[in-house]
Amino acid sequence: HLKSHDLAPLPCLPAFRRHPVWVQAPLGVHFGVVCGMGGIDFLPPMPQTAQNPTEAPGMSRIDDKFAALRAVGRKAFVSYIMAGDRDYDTSLAVMQGLPGAGVDIIELGMPFTDPMADGGTIQLAGQRALEGGQTLVRTLDMVRSFRKTDTTTPIVFMGYYNPIYSRGVTRFLADAKEAGVDGLIVVDLPPEEDTELCLPAQAAGLNFIRLATPTTDDKRLPKVLSNTSGFVYYVSITGITGAAAAQAGDVGPEVARIKAQTDLPIIVGFGITTPEAARDIARVADGCVVGSAIVAKIAQGASVDEVLAFVAGLAEGAHSA
C-alpha cells in the first residue's frame, strides 16, 4: 500500500515498529497505533519535555527573507504549487514567475500517492503530476533549474515522508541541499520521530518547519516547537487543505498564544483564497500561505501569465496588511 513517487513499494515506515495500521484523522489529531498480536495497541503519551537541543542551522535564505521583511515592516506571502502540475514545464514556468508576482517564499509540493492532509484540489494535482511522470528526482531538478536564475528566494519542500524514506534520508538531504532547497515541511512526522528526519535535516543545514493546529494545546505546543526552525506553520482550520475558510478572529488569539512560546515567525495557511482573506490573516500573523486556490487555477487550464496575475493579487493583499 505504501508507495513512493516512482511507485516503488515500501515495506513499512520506521515510525511503525510492527505492521502499520492506517488510520485517517483531521490534521492536528495526535495518536499512534501499532498492530499487535491480533489487536491494536494505542501508544502511551510521550512525556512533554523538550528533546536534547541540537545546533540550529546558521542564517538560511528563510531567515534572511524574514529579516528583510521585518526591516521594512512587511508581512510575508508564501505560495504553494505542486511540482509537475499540470506538467513539468508549466510548473517550472509558474515557479520561476512567482518571485516577480510578489511571492516571498515558495512551497513546492512533492507529489505522493496518499496525501492524507490534503483536500481534493491538491490530491488531484498530485495525481496529475505523478501521471505525468513527476518523481522526486525531477522535483529536485526543478529546484536546480530555478536556482540558475534565482539564488535568493527561499524554497521549502512540502509533503510526506514515504518518498524521502524510499530515497534514503542521507541521500535525500544531500541532494536537497545541493539543489538549493532551504527547508522541509513533512506533515506526517510528529516530534516524537525527530530522529528520523528533523534532526538530520537540521544538521544538513535545512530548516525543519513544523505545523501547529487548533488542536495543539498548551501542553503539546512546547513539543511541537522543539527543534522547529525557519518559521512555524499555523494551520487555521481543523481538517484538510481547502476544506473551510480561515477566520482572522479565530486565528489571531491562536497566533498570539504560539508567539508567547517562540520567537519564530508564524505563517498561517489553509482556507485562504482571496486577496482580502490574505490581508486579514496576514494582519494577525507574520504572513500567510495560499495553496489550493493557486493549484485550482492551474487545474482550470489558466495560462502561466493568468496564474501569476492571480498570485500577484494575493501577494498584494498580504503585503497590504
RODO-2510 file (C-alpha; in nm, 4 decimals, decimal comma):
residues 321
     n   res          X          Y          Z
     1     h     0,0000     0,0000     0,0000
     2     l     0,2796     0,2418     0,0798
     3     k     0,4273     0,3821    -0,2376
     4     s     0,6760     0,6464    -0,3326
     5     h     0,6683     0,8919    -0,6232
     6     d     0,8097     0,6344    -0,8614
     7     l     0,5655     0,3711    -0,7329
     8     a     0,8348     0,1550    -0,5712
     9     p     0,6617    -0,0275    -0,2837
    10     l     0,7805     0,0291     0,0699
    11     p     0,7580    -0,2491     0,3287
    12     c     0,6892    -0,0173     0,6213
    13     l     0,7503     0,3199     0,7766
    14     p     1,0130     0,3225     1,0505
    15     a     0,7671     0,5103     1,2727
    16     f     0,5808     0,1814     1,2991
    17     r     0,7737    -0,0893     1,4752
    18     r     0,5457    -0,3691     1,3567
    19     h     0,2830    -0,3914     1,0836
    20     p     0,1382    -0,0472     1,0092
    21     v    -0,2300     0,0213     1,0556
    22     w    -0,3563     0,3199     0,8580
    23     v    -0,5977     0,5495     1,0351
    24     q    -0,7125     0,8771     0,8837
    25     a    -0,7975     1,1723     1,1075
    26     p    -0,8140     1,5505     1,0752
    27     l    -0,4763     1,7160     1,0699
    28     g    -0,3756     1,8092     1,4206
    29     v    -0,5129     1,4981     1,5942
    30     h    -0,2182     1,3233     1,7564
    31     f    -0,2191     0,9486     1,8109
    32     g    -0,0189     0,6397     1,7308
    33     v    -0,1172     0,2808     1,6625
    34     v     0,0702    -0,0398     1,6004
    35     c    -0,0669    -0,3761     1,5092
    36     g    -0,0152    -0,6169     1,7989
    37     m    -0,0977    -0,9833     1,8345
    38     g    -0,4406    -0,9774     1,6772
    39     g    -0,5295    -0,6334     1,8113
    40     i    -0,4424    -0,2658     1,8100
    41     d    -0,2433    -0,1095     2,0909
    42     f    -0,2569     0,2663     2,1411
    43     l     0,0818     0,4045     2,2293
    44     p     0,1087     0,5819     2,5641
    45     p     0,1504     0,9612     2,5616
    46     m     0,5057     1,0789     2,5193
    47     p     0,6460     1,2890     2,8028
    48     q     0,6032     1,6589     2,7290
    49     t     0,9660     1,7542     2,7749
    50     a     1,1942     1,9161     2,5248
    51     q     1,4301     1,6878     2,3394
    52     n     1,8012     1,7338     2,3666
    53     p     1,8678     2,0557     2,1778
    54     t     2,0527     2,0347     1,8504
    55     e     2,2551     2,3078     1,6932
    56     a     2,0208     2,5069     1,4705
    57     p     2,1221     2,5872     1,1142
    58     g     2,3014     2,9161     1,0552
    59     m     2,1234     3,2013     0,8812
    60     s     1,9340     3,0494     0,5928
    61     r     1,7558     3,2067     0,2991
    62     i     1,4378     3,1761     0,5059
    63     d     1,5944     3,3647     0,7978
    64     d     1,7305     3,6286     0,5607
    65     k     1,3896     3,6749     0,3991
    66     f     1,2101     3,7320     0,7276
    67     a     1,4841     3,9705     0,8428
    68     a     1,4429     4,1724     0,5222
    69     l     1,0642     4,1795     0,5606
    70     r     1,0877     4,2927     0,9233
    71     a     1,3253     4,5716     0,8219
    72     v     1,0562     4,7249     0,6002
    73     g     0,7572     4,6359     0,8194
    74     r     0,6119     4,3932     0,5672
    75     k     0,4267     4,0640     0,6112
    76     a     0,5343     3,7520     0,4212
    77     f     0,3410     3,5986     0,1363
    78     v     0,4078     3,2283     0,0796
    79     s     0,2680     3,0366    -0,2162
    80     y     0,2304     2,6629    -0,2721
    81     i     0,2337     2,4805    -0,6036
    82     m     0,2590     2,1112    -0,6828
    83     a     0,5744     2,0115    -0,8687
    84     g     0,4850     1,8673    -1,2079
    85     d     0,1301     2,0033    -1,2275
    86     r    -0,0109     2,0400    -1,4956
    87     d     0,3168     1,9192    -1,6356
    88     y     0,6852     1,9727    -1,5649
    89     d     0,7311     2,2697    -1,7978
    90     t     0,4184     2,4500    -1,6774
    91     s     0,5017     2,4076    -1,3107
    92     l     0,8595     2,5226    -1,3654
    93     a     0,7401     2,8302    -1,5572
    94     v     0,4951     2,9166    -1,2784
    95     m     0,7638     2,8616    -1,0159
    96     q     1,0081     3,0865    -1,1987
    97     g     0,7462     3,3617    -1,2172
    98     l     0,6378     3,3519    -0,8523
    99     p     0,9016     3,5915    -0,7111
   100     g     0,8127     3,8508    -0,9737
   101     a     0,4472     3,8151    -0,8706
   102     g     0,5346     3,9098    -0,5141
   103     v     0,5961     3,5698    -0,3549
   104     d     0,8441     3,5806    -0,0680
   105     i     0,8795     3,2047    -0,0049
   106     i     0,7886     2,9161    -0,2365
   107     e     0,6438     2,5936    -0,1026
   108     l     0,6937     2,3200    -0,3604
   109     g     0,4768     2,0138    -0,3197
   110     m     0,6359     1,6705    -0,3581
   111     p     0,3707     1,4521    -0,5291
   112     f     0,2687     1,1468    -0,3294
   113     t     0,0029     0,8801    -0,3742
   114     d    -0,1532     0,9092    -0,0252
   115     p    -0,1619     1,2777     0,0757
   116     m    -0,3739     1,2420     0,3897
   117     a    -0,3571     1,6083     0,4957
   118     d    -0,4722     1,7416     0,1591
   119     g    -0,8143     1,8048     0,0149
   120     g    -0,9338     1,7138    -0,3308
   121     t    -0,7702     2,0043    -0,5130
   122     i    -0,4157     1,9180    -0,4068
   123     q    -0,4802     1,5425    -0,4168
   124     l    -0,5769     1,5733    -0,7841
   125     a    -0,2748     1,7944    -0,8521
   126     g    -0,0516     1,5222    -0,7126
   127     q    -0,2237     1,2609    -0,9263
   128     r    -0,1798     1,4702    -1,2395
   129     a     0,1870     1,5206    -1,1595
   130     l     0,2503     1,1516    -1,0941
   131     e     0,0648     1,0505    -1,4094
   132     g     0,2801     1,2987    -1,5998
   133     g     0,5969     1,1297    -1,4773
   134     q     0,6928     1,3617    -1,1926
   135     t     0,9312     1,1995    -0,9448
   136     l     1,1332     1,3198    -0,6508
   137     v     1,4372     1,3331    -0,8791
   138     r     1,2518     1,5579    -1,1249
   139     t     1,1318     1,7780    -0,8390
   140     l     1,4926     1,8256    -0,7298
   141     d     1,5780     1,9064    -1,0919
   142     m     1,3085     2,1771    -1,0879
   143     v     1,4841     2,3429    -0,7981
   144     r     1,8193     2,3248    -0,9769
   145     s     1,6665     2,4894    -1,2837
   146     f     1,5065     2,7596    -1,0696
   147     r     1,8353     2,8316    -0,8938
   148     k     2,0063     2,9083    -1,2255
   149     t     1,8236     3,2435    -1,2302
   150     d     1,7208     3,2944    -0,8657
   151     t     1,9586     3,2350    -0,5785
   152     t     1,7709     3,4286    -0,3096
   153     t     1,4052     3,3181    -0,2955
   154     p     1,3621     3,0500    -0,0261
   155     i     1,2225     2,7135    -0,1354
   156     v     1,0504     2,4780     0,1061
   157     f     0,9628     2,1202     0,0105
   158     m     0,6229     2,0209     0,1463
   159     g     0,4906     1,6679     0,1501
   160     y     0,5120     1,3285     0,3146
   161     y     0,7853     1,1062     0,4481
   162     n     0,7470     0,7968     0,2277
   163     p     0,9241     0,9342    -0,0837
   164     i     1,2082     1,0654     0,1319
   165     y     1,2392     0,7357     0,3163
   166     s     1,2337     0,5465    -0,0135
   167     r     1,5220     0,7534    -0,1489
   168     g     1,7130     0,7365     0,1785
   169     v     1,7306     1,0219     0,4266
   170     t     2,1045     1,0858     0,3922
   171     r     2,0913     1,0822     0,0137
   172     f     1,7785     1,2984     0,0018
   173     l     1,9176     1,5634     0,2345
   174     a     2,2437     1,5842     0,0415
   175     d     2,0532     1,6152    -0,2871
   176     a     1,8121     1,8739    -0,1473
   177     k     2,0890     2,0902    -0,0054
   178     e     2,2899     2,0707    -0,3276
   179     a     1,9853     2,1551    -0,5413
   180     g     1,9056     2,4661    -0,3376
   181     v     1,6216     2,3610    -0,1077
   182     d     1,6057     2,5628     0,2146
   183     g     1,3504     2,3881     0,4315
   184     l     1,1151     2,0948     0,4760
   185     i     0,7544     2,0572     0,5867
   186     v     0,6776     1,6881     0,6336
   187     v     0,3266     1,6651     0,7682
   188     d     0,3251     1,3007     0,8801
   189     l     0,6346     1,3077     1,1035
   190     p     0,5460     1,4227     1,4580
   191     p     0,8083     1,5496     1,7041
   192     e     0,8361     1,2018     1,8582
   193     e     1,0052     1,0947     1,5318
   194     d     1,2579     1,3801     1,5142
   195     t     1,5495     1,1406     1,4838
   196     e     1,4082     1,0108     1,1532
   197     l     1,4411     1,3336     0,9552
   198     c     1,4144     1,6552     1,1581
   199     l     1,7478     1,6339     1,3378
   200     p     1,9398     1,5065     1,0323
   201     a     1,7859     1,7896     0,8267
   202     q     1,8950     2,0490     1,0803
   203     a     2,2444     1,9016     1,0793
   204     a     2,2488     1,9251     0,6992
   205     g     2,1631     2,2966     0,7148
   206     l     1,7945     2,2727     0,6235
   207     n     1,5178     2,4332     0,8251
   208     f     1,2575     2,1886     0,9552
   209     i     0,9232     2,3657     0,9735
   210     r     0,6563     2,2254     1,1990
   211     l     0,2794     2,2602     1,1807
   212     a     0,0702     2,3769     1,4755
   213     t    -0,3071     2,3410     1,4611
   214     p    -0,6196     2,4461     1,6507
   215     t    -0,5897     2,1206     1,8473
   216     t    -0,2311     2,1898     1,9569
   217     d    -0,2952     2,2791     2,3209
   218     d    -0,0554     2,4441     2,5643
   219     k     0,0670     2,1071     2,6867
   220     r     0,1518     1,9861     2,3363
   221     l     0,2865     2,3138     2,1969
   222     p     0,6379     2,3005     2,3525
   223     k     0,6889     1,9591     2,1946
   224     v     0,5784     2,0905     1,8552
   225     l     0,8110     2,3893     1,8817
   226     s     1,1137     2,1859     1,9851
   227     n     1,3682     2,1602     1,7019
   228     t     1,1496     2,3762     1,4754
   229     s     1,3317     2,6395     1,2701
   230     g     1,2637     2,8865     0,9891
   231     f     0,9024     2,9549     1,0822
   232     v     0,6010     2,7896     1,2371
   233     y     0,3182     2,6983     1,0001
   234     y    -0,0148     2,7513     1,1771
   235     v    -0,2994     2,5527     1,0224
   236     s    -0,6023     2,7776     1,0528
   237     i    -0,8657     2,5025     1,0491
   238     t    -0,9137     2,1520     1,1814
   239     g    -0,9185     1,9384     0,8705
   240     i    -0,7648     1,9147     0,5277
   241     t    -0,6488     2,1755     0,2776
   242     g    -0,9274     2,3659     0,1049
   243     a    -1,1938     2,2418     0,3483
   244     a    -1,3035     2,5733     0,5011
   245     a    -1,2285     2,9445     0,5113
   246     a    -0,9788     3,0854     0,7596
   247     q    -1,1212     3,3425     1,0010
   248     a    -0,8910     3,6154     1,1317
   249     g    -1,0940     3,6434     1,4514
   250     d    -1,0192     3,2806     1,5331
   251     v    -0,6612     3,2834     1,4105
   252     g    -0,5397     3,5969     1,5923
   253     p    -0,5620     3,4635     1,9501
   254     e    -0,4003     3,1360     1,8467
   255     v    -0,1088     3,3151     1,6829
   256     a    -0,0623     3,5225     1,9981
   257     r    -0,0640     3,2066     2,2091
   258     i     0,2084     3,0483     1,9958
   259     k     0,4140     3,3685     1,9882
   260     a     0,4232     3,3631     2,3662
   261     q     0,6365     3,0485     2,3402
   262     t     0,8589     3,1159     2,0381
   263     d     1,0434     3,3945     1,8588
   264     l     0,9956     3,2260     1,5238
   265     p     0,7677     3,3893     1,2640
   266     i     0,4149     3,2442     1,2493
   267     i     0,2764     3,1886     0,8996
   268     v    -0,0891     3,0916     0,8617
   269     g    -0,2188     2,8580     0,5941
   270     f    -0,5268     2,6568     0,4885
   271     g    -0,8508     2,8300     0,3890
   272     i    -0,7118     3,1493     0,2310
   273     t    -0,8420     3,2064    -0,1207
   274     t    -0,8757     3,5811    -0,1849
   275     p    -0,6609     3,8950    -0,1557
   276     e    -0,8934     4,0184     0,1188
   277     a    -0,8516     3,6991     0,3190
   278     a    -0,4744     3,7129     0,2675
   279     r    -0,4715     4,0685     0,4027
   280     d    -0,6904     3,9886     0,7032
   281     i    -0,4922     3,6806     0,8046
   282     a    -0,1541     3,8471     0,7488
   283     r    -0,2619     4,1304     0,9811
   284     v    -0,2823     3,8902     1,2764
   285     a     0,0291     3,6858     1,1901
   286     d     0,3698     3,7276     1,0271
   287     g     0,2296     3,6279     0,6903
   288     c     0,0106     3,3778     0,5125
   289     v     0,0240     3,0836     0,2739
   290     v    -0,2047     3,0226    -0,0230
   291     g    -0,2033     2,6850    -0,1934
   292     s    -0,5314     2,5287    -0,3040
   293     a    -0,6615     2,8463    -0,4705
   294     i    -0,3479     2,8694    -0,6857
   295     v    -0,3486     2,4983    -0,7638
   296     a    -0,7148     2,5266    -0,8666
   297     k    -0,6273     2,7965    -1,1211
   298     i    -0,3651     2,5693    -1,2707
   299     a    -0,6154     2,2818    -1,2833
   300     q    -0,8681     2,5026    -1,4645
   301     g    -0,6228     2,5423    -1,7513
   302     a    -0,5233     2,9001    -1,6816
   303     s    -0,2126     3,0163    -1,8631
   304     v     0,1091     3,0788    -1,6754
   305     d     0,0508     3,4540    -1,7028
   306     e    -0,3045     3,4187    -1,5707
   307     v    -0,1870     3,2106    -1,2758
   308     l     0,0831     3,4637    -1,1928
   309     a    -0,1630     3,7536    -1,2182
   310     f    -0,3868     3,5754    -0,9674
   311     v    -0,0897     3,5176    -0,7385
   312     a     0,0090     3,8837    -0,7659
   313     g    -0,3334     3,9856    -0,6357
   314     l    -0,2968     3,7537    -0,3365
   315     a     0,0534     3,8826    -0,2666
   316     e    -0,0671     4,2426    -0,2811
   317     g    -0,3353     4,1575    -0,0273
   318     a    -0,0878     4,0025     0,2150
   319     h     0,1641     4,2836     0,1697
   320     s    -0,1019     4,5478     0,2384
   321     a    -0,1583     4,4103     0,5897
***
